[in-house]
């Protein structure tokens, strides 16, 4: 009977640990590599330090390296068994699946109670995963990759209507030379949106559309964050494949811009994963836990991102940042209210990631002059 009691207590303790999964002690440092702009990432790290001090009594020193997701993934592969960061956060989920498959991520072990609040998928007809069922990454916030436009430039200088669909962008000759974008091999938001077009129209028609987009592009900028910046300055009328909160930051700073996500636009759950052999694994687990709490979700809401849990939505007092975000997005408060179109297929994108980038370089970027003459 005594042995049975000990066994029952041991099983109960293991079950409790599985449910909570919170580390008993954390390191005093956390290093992040991320495409998420400082508008969100620094605020999240600062809030985490306060939360970690209250929960663990530890003063955590934080630092981050700003890199596009493609570049961040490349660095993690180069680091190998000696990573220089603990956590990778943000971008296209397929890149996290690839890192996990190649042994560069470990399971995050986030508390089950918090993970259970996140739906497994979102969208139709092809459900988009919001968390990895194997536990190598989880979504943290929802962010559409859409189109930003300079309202004054479009209405007054070009004297035309703002586009509302993918087709509107290239169906209006006034937008030729007025589009800014990044390249798909430097930006996961751009790569994901290229896949949206390719999967929406099919390989041949999709590349035809993307070729015309190349002809209509006035500038290929260095990184995703630069796209809304040049549109905000009035250098270009439209920005393609823009992470929503990056444009929202410019809007808060007074830019005459608006954002819309065309039907089928890619919505990233802003995945987060822990890098294998990292120096501060428990601090990394605690950071993920913090982002999934109500406090973490409210931080995202106040910066123009959508919560990844259905029971929270973008709302605040009149004139608050959250309410400004609702205006900026045309009234949307949640991605769990109403239908969300998604045709993006993670497995298909994963299978041809390098092929898409190579095709772009050889058939669009290398032939821009010919494409501009053609279209």
GIJOLIN-V773979 format. One record per helix or strand. SS is the DSSP state (hx for helix, st for strand). FROM is the first residue (numbers start at 1). TO is the last residue. If there is no record, write none. Layout:
SS|FROM|TO / SS|FROM|TO
//
This chain:
hx|2|20 / st|29|34 / hx|38|56 / st|61|66 / hx|69|79 / st|87|89 / hx|93|101 / st|105|106 / hx|112|115 / st|121|122 / st|124|125 / st|128|129 / st|131|131 / st|138|138 / st|141|150 / hx|151|157 / hx|166|171 / hx|173|175 / st|179|181 / hx|188|201 / hx|203|216 / st|217|220 / hx|224|232 / st|238|243 / hx|244|252 / st|257|260 / st|267|268 / st|272|275 / hx|281|292 / hx|294|301 / st|306|307 / hx|321|328 / st|341|342 / hx|346|351 / hx|353|363 / hx|365|374
//
